[in-house]
């Protein structure tokens, strides 16, 4: 077993009994209730037990839990349906129970990041567009759950999946790529344009995507260039252990990605957990629930296949193939100048510390034959990376601009 997984599995084995004991003790205090549970030192003790249990648990894949939305001022039911499925991805449709006779709304394919977190990380994006669009999302599989018999999954396979989904959903389709998928989605659209594929989308929205990471390089970008691809091969790849469905598959463990992101803002995460303890101890339940919901999502991670991870790091972050005109798909050179019809919108965050300013905007310069009136660029003030697809600024300021863009 690879040392990464040995350490991870050993840690959870070591804390299993203490975590169960802490959980049982906290539940006993909750059952006791009354004046005893309300005592300040008892609340503090219970808060400490809960924090210990949360910091030592395995976080399962979250659910979308989107059961309703609004349509023309009325609440309507929403049901999740798997529209298309392959070993490494399910295409989920959020089917709304609209009134009979309602005109069809434009379809929106949200291509979620496959970069260590589950697609539920962009739950807020789905919810924001449900009142105005027929929304679909790519629900990428955790590579540790896919048997080796399913074969490998690299960047070319990712592009195949995206093109198949676009073909299935055409016509009147708009595609939105959030962060990592901006590059493969951009390449897919370019090839569909060159092939004059009638299934090409009407528009493409790229949000915080690494089209050209030479622009305003962040700490993440600098690390890739400094280390080089061989360092990632030797230090970031592990083999899935026997107790997982994908046993034997070589992967980039999601826990490594999580550790990397948390170390970038370690003080913030430590402070957030200290604040969570304070809210639990003081009985500020509303604030505590909000914090717990965030970390339930953030701490749930997925593994990536070795080939997808290494190819993405090499082509996107080390060699910068797309902006230098040498990005290939199965030995085919991708011609970005072929994009002449699919409208392009790029969105960046003023305070984004993962995808620097200008990196997503670079897509416009690569679309040399796309008319200016089919290009839109937005820099959202006051938001970081995650604020580009969730939160109040996203809902109130970004979503209306995207809705107007897709309608136009």
N, C-alpha and C positions, 0 to 999 in steps of 0.2 A: 504494500500500500504506500502511496506517495506521502512524503512527510507533511504536506499541507493538510491532507485529509486525516492523517494519523493524529496530528495536533488537534484538529477540529473535532473529530470523533472522540478522542481521549478527553478533551475538555468537557464535552456534554455527558460522557459516561461518569466522570468524576463528580459533577455537580448534580447529577440526577436525583439522588436521595435527599441532599440538602434542599434542592428546589421543591421537591414534593413536600418535604416537612414545612418549608416556609409557606407554601400555598395552603396547606392544611391548617396551619396556625392562624393565618390571616382569615381564612373562611370561618374558623371558630370564633374569632373576634367579631366578625360580621354577624354571625348567628346570635352571639351574646347580646349585641345591641344595647339599647338603653343607656343609662348614665355611664356605665363602665366604658363602653365604646366611645362615648363622647369626651372622656377625659383627655386632655392634651397629650400626656405622655403615652397613652394607649394609642391615640391616633398616630402619633409619631412612630411608634413601634410597628403598627400595621403598615404605615407608609414605607418603612424600611424593608419590611418583609415583601411587599409588593414590588418594590424597586429591584430587590435581589432576584425575585422570580422572573421579572421581565428581562433583566440583564443576562440571565443564564438559560433562557428558553430557546427552542428552535422556532423560528417564525415560519408558519406555513404560508403557502401561496394565498393571498387575499382574494376575496370575491369582489366583483364589481358592485353588487347590491344596488343596482339602479332599477327601481320598480315602477317609477312614474316620472312624468315630465309634464310641462304645460304646452298646450297647443291652442292658440287664439284665446288665451285667457282661461282655458279649462284644463283641469287635471286629466291626463290620460294614462292608461296602463302601459308599462314597458316590459317586454319579455326578451330574454337573451336566447338567441338561436344560433347554432353552429351552421353557417352557410356553406362552408367548404373546409376540408380537413386533409392535412398531410402530416407525416410523422413529426415535423418540427414546427408546425403552426396550425392553429385553428383560426378561421375567419369568422368572427362573431358579428351578428347583426343585432341591433337593439330595435326590435320590432315594436312599433307603437300602435295602439288600438285607436286609430284615427276614425272620426265619424265617416259614415258611408257617403260616398260621392266626393270625398276630399281629393283635390288634384294632387298628383304625385309631386313630391318635393325632390330637389336635387340630391343625389347620393354623395356621401362624403366618406372616403376611405382614409381612416387615420392609421398611418403606419407607425406603430409604437416602437420605441427604442428596443434594441436587443443588446443591452450593454450592462447586464448584471441585475437589473430589476425586472419585475413582471409588468405586463401591459397595464395592470391596474394602477400603476403610478400616474397614468394620464386619465384616470377616471374623471377628473374635473373637466378635461377637454371634451370627453364624450357628453357629459351632462350639459355642458354649455351650448353644444350645437344640436342637441335633440329637438328643441322647439322649432328649428328652421331647416334641418336636414335629415335625410334617411342615413343614419350613421352605422358604419362598419369599422371594426378594428382588428388588427393583426394581434392574435394572442400567441406569442412565441413560446415554444416549449423550453423547459429547463433541460439542458442537454444531459444532465445526470439521470433523467427519467426516460430517455430514448435508447432502446436497445441498440447494441453495436450492429445487429443484423439490419437495421434501417439504413445503414450506410453513412457516408460522411456528409457534412453540410458546410459548404464554403460560401464565399461571397458571390460566386456565380450562381449557386443554388438559391441564395437569397433573392437575387435578381429574377430568377425563374419563377419563384413563388410570387413575387410582387406583380410580375407581368401576367401570370395566370389569374390572379385576383382581379386585376384591372380589366382583363378581357371578360371575366365572368360578370362584372358589375356594369360594364358599358351598356348603353351610352349614357350621356348626361351624368358623368362621374367627375368628381373633384377629388384630388388626392392631397393629403397633408402628411408631411414627414416631420417628425419631431426629433431633433438632435441627430443621433448616429445614422438613421436611415436616409438622411438628406442626400448623401452621395449615391447609394445604390438606386434610390428613387429617381434622382436626376438623370443618372445613366440610363435607367430603364425608359424614361420618357424620351430621351434623345434617340434611342434605338427605335422606339415605336414611331417617332416622327420620321426618321430616315426611311423606315419601312413603309411609311404611309399607312400605318395600321389604323383602321377605322375605330379600334377600341381605345385609342389614346384618350387620356382625360381632357376635359375642357380647361382645367386649371390645375396648377401645382403650387402648393404653399409649403415653403421650407422654413421651419422654426428652429433657430439656434443650432444650425447644422454646420459641420466642419468641411465646407466646400473647399476652402483654401486656408489651411492652418498656419501658413506663413504670415498671415495678416494678424496683427495684435496677438502674438502667441501667448498662451496662458501657461501655467505651471504644468498642466497635463501635456500640452504640445511640446514644451521644452524637454520634458522627460523623455518623450519618444525619440526625439532627434538626438539627444545626448547619449542615450543608452544603445540605440541601434537595435535592429530586429533580432539578432542572435541573443542578446541579453534577455529579451522577452521569451524566446523559445526555451532558454535554460532556466529561467527563474519564475515564470508565470504559468507553466503548464503542469497539470497534475492528472493522475489517472483515477477515474471514478472507482471507489472500492466495491467490494462484493455485495454489500448490503443495499445497493441501489439498483434500479432497473437498468440503468446505463452502465453497469459494471464493465470495466475495461476500456471505456471510451476516454480518450485524452481530451481534457477540457481546460479552459481558463475558469477557475472556481469563482463563483459570484462573491464569496467571502473576501477574496483578495481585492476585488473591485470596491466592495463596501469599505474595507479598511483604508484603501487609497483615498476614497472620497472623504471619509470621516477624518483622516489625518490632515487633510487640507484645511479643515475648520474644526480642529479638535476642541478648542476653547468653547466654541459655540455649542457643541454637543454636550460637553461636560456641564456647561451652564444650564442647558435645557433640562438635563436630568436632575440637576440640583433644584431647578424651579419646579419640576414635576414632583419631587419629594415634598417641597414646600406646599404645593397646592393640595397634595394628598393629605398631608398632615394638618392643614388648616381647614379642610373640608370644602375647598374651592373645586367642586366636582366638574363644573362646566369647563373650566380651563384645563383640568387634568384629562378629561375625556378627549379634548381636542389634541393635546400633546400625545396621548397614547395612540390615537388614531393615526397620527402622522408617523410615529415610530413603528407601529405595526406594519405599515407599508414600507417604510424606508429600510427596515432591518430584514425584510423578506427578500432574499436574493436568488438568482438563478445562474447556473453555469452556462458558459458558451463553448461551442465546439472549438477545438484547437485550430482547425483550418480557417474557420470564420474569423476568429480573433486575430490570428497571426496575419492573415491576408489583409484585414482591415487596418491593423496597425501599420503594416508595411506600405500599402498603397495610399492610404489617406494621411497618416501622420508622419511617416518617415520620408517617403519618396514624393508625395504630393502629386500623384499621377494625374488626377482629374484636371486641376488648373494648368498643368504643363502639357496637356493634350496627349497623354500617353496611357490613359486608363483603358484597359481591355476587359472584354467579357468573352470568355472561351476563345481567346486569340483574335477576337474581333475588336478593332480599334473603335472606341466610342467617339462619335463626332457630335460635340455639343452644339455646334453651329447649325445642326439640322433642326433644332427647335425653332419653329417659325409660327406655330399656331397655338400651342398650349400656353395660356397666360401664366405668368410667374409672379408670385408674391413671396418676398423674403421678410422675416421678422427677427430682430435682434434685441437683446436686453442691454440697457445702458451699463448695468453692473454685473454682467455675466462673467464669472470667473472660470467657466469651463470652455465655452466657445466665445472667443474674443470678438470685439466689434470688427466688422468688415469680413469676417470669415464666411458668413452666409450670403452677404451682399455680393460676394465675388461671383455668384451664379449669374448675375446680370451681364457681367463682362464676357462670360462664356457663351451667352446666347446672342451672338453677333447679328443674327438675321431675324430676331424677334422684335417686332415694332415696339417703340417706346410706350405707346398707349396700352400695351399688354403687359407692362412691367410695373410693379409696385414694391417699394421698399419702406419698411417701418422700423424705426428704432424706438422701443418703448422705454420711456424715462422711468427711473426709479425701481427697476426690477432686475433680479438676477436670473440665473438659468431656469430655475423651477417656476419663477413668476411668469415665464413666457407661456406656460401652458396650464397654470392653475392659480387660484387666488383671486382676490377682488379686482386687482388691476387688469388681470387677464379677462375676466368676465365683463367688466365695464368698459374697457378701452380697446382691447385687442379683438375680442369676438365680433363686435359690431363692424369693425373694419374688414374682417375676413368674410363676414356674411355679405357685406356690400360688394366686395371683390368677386365672390363666386356668383352672385346674382348678375353682376355686370358682365 
